[in-house]
Amino acid sequence: MFSDPLFILVCIAVLAVIIILIMGLGGFASGGDFNKRNSNKLMRLRLISQFIAVVLIVIYVYLRKDAG
């Protein structure tokens, strides 16, 4: 499982979504100039990365359904 490159790619995509979400929540909680400048950018980036992660998960499940 950990030697599967697609699984590793899915894990990286999910971690990227988590990191972007934490950055957005941290900026929202602290407020100030960082939040004003970057809140919309982080939201868009999170949505795009989340979409990519979901697509990769669906591809992984579809390709591995016959392997198990």
N, C-alpha and C positions, 0 to 999 in steps of 0.2 A: 504494500500500500504506500509506504513512504518512498519506495523506489520508483513509483509511477510519476512521470513528469507532469501529467495533467492534474493529478491530485496535489502536487506541490504548487502548481500554478493556481489552483482553486484556493489553497491555503493562503498564498500571497495576496490574492485578490480580496479575500475576506479580511485579512489583517489590514490591508490598505483602507477598506471601508471603516473598520474599527478605529484606526488612527485618525482618519479624517473626521469621523463623528466625535471623537474625544476632543480634537482641536476645535471643532465648531461649538461643542458644549462648553468648553473652557472659555472660549471667547465670549460666548453669550453670558456666562456666569460672571465674568469679570467686567463685561461692558466696556465702555470707553472707546478710544480711538481704533483699537484693533478690531473690535466688533463692528464698528461703523464701516471700516474699510473692507473687511473680509467676510462678513457673514453671508452675503449672497453668493460670493465666489465659492466659499466652502460648501454651501448647500448644493450648488450646481455640480461641483466636483464629487460630492458624496452621492448624488443621484446617478451620475454617469458611472462612477466606480461600482455602485451597488448594482446597476443594470448589468455591467460586465461580469460581476461576480455571479449573479443569478444565471446568466446565460452560460457561463462556464460550469456551474453546478449542474444545470440541466444537461449539457453536453456530456459531462462526466457520468451522470447517472444513465443516460441513454446508451453510451458506449460500453458501460460496465454491466448492464443488466443481463447480458448473456454470458459474461465471464464467470459469474458466481454460481 
